Structures are given as C-alpha cells and as structure tokens.
Amino acid sequence: MTSFGFRPYVSLIGFCLFIFTMLVNIAFRSTSDPGSKMLLSTIGAIFLVFTLMWGLVGVIEFITLVRKTNKMKTDLKNVLIDREEYRKKSKSLKRCYLVNVSYLVIVSIQLWYVISNWNALNL
C-alpha cells in the first residue's frame, strides 16, 4: 500500500505465472526428445494448476478493490477526505482495476482452455 492507494501485486504475479506457463507450453511443442517432452508436460501441468489456483487470490484482490472503492466513496460523502485526494486515489484504483480485471479475463480463458482440452493435457 502506498499513500495513494492499492497496488495489484497479486495480479502482477499472476501475469508472470501465465507467461511462464506459456513459455513452457511453447518449449513443449518445439522439442522432440521424449524425456524433455515428459518433463515439460509435467511442469506445464503444474503451472496450469497453480495459475488457476492463483486466480482465486485474484478474485480476493478484486473484492478488496471493490471494498476500498466503496470505503473511499463513503469517506468522500462524510467529508473525511477532500476532493483532490479522492481523485488521486480513484485514478490509482482505476489502474488497479484494469490490471486485475485483465488478469481475471486471462485466467478465465485459461480455465476454458483446460476444460476444452482436458483429454490432451497430462494432469
């Protein structure tokens, strides 16, 4: 937390996990060695499961953002914060919403991928 609000660390870590998952998937498709394919398949499955479970933490972060937004609105309404501070915090929270919602969309697409390709995945 900073003086102007919330930082979406959970979503940023989730983006990194997603990128690692995609890199492992690309490496799996580009290799022809059976031992490497087995190892990369296992690592890819672990990354898929871990990224999807990390999506739950992303949902918790989204709920926290909503609560923080509601608290800011009530603070502004009760004149606990001034208009300028509200504007700065609101701008910061909009960026956090953008990062968090885009991460949750990526997790949803990845969940759809896992469900639709369940037989091809080695989970």
C-alpha positions, 0 to 999 in steps of 0.5 A, a space after each residue: 500500500 502506498 499513500 495513494 492507494 492499492 497496488 495489484 501485486 497479486 495480479 502482477 504475479 499472476 501475469 508472470 505465472 501465465 507467461 511462464 506457463 506459456 513459455 513452457 507450453 511453447 518449449 513443449 511443442 518445439 522439442 522432440 526428445 521424449 524425456 524433455 517432452 515428459 518433463 515439460 508436460 509435467 511442469 506445464 501441468 503444474 503451472 496450469 494448476 497453480 495459475 488457476 489456483 492463483 486466480 482465486 487470490 485474484 478474485 480476493 484482490 478484486 473484492 478488496 478493490 471493490 471494498 476500498 472503492 466503496 470505503 473511499 466513496 463513503 469517506 468522500 460523502 462524510 467529508 473525511 477526505 477532500 476532493 483532490 485526494 479522492 481523485 488521486 486515489 480513484 485514478 490509482 484504483 482505476 489502474 488497479 482495476 484494469 490490471 486485475 480485471 485483465 488478469 481475471 479475463 486471462 485466467 478465465 480463458 485459461 480455465 476454458 482452455 483446460 476444460 476444452 482440452 482436458 483429454 490432451 493435457 497430462 494432469 
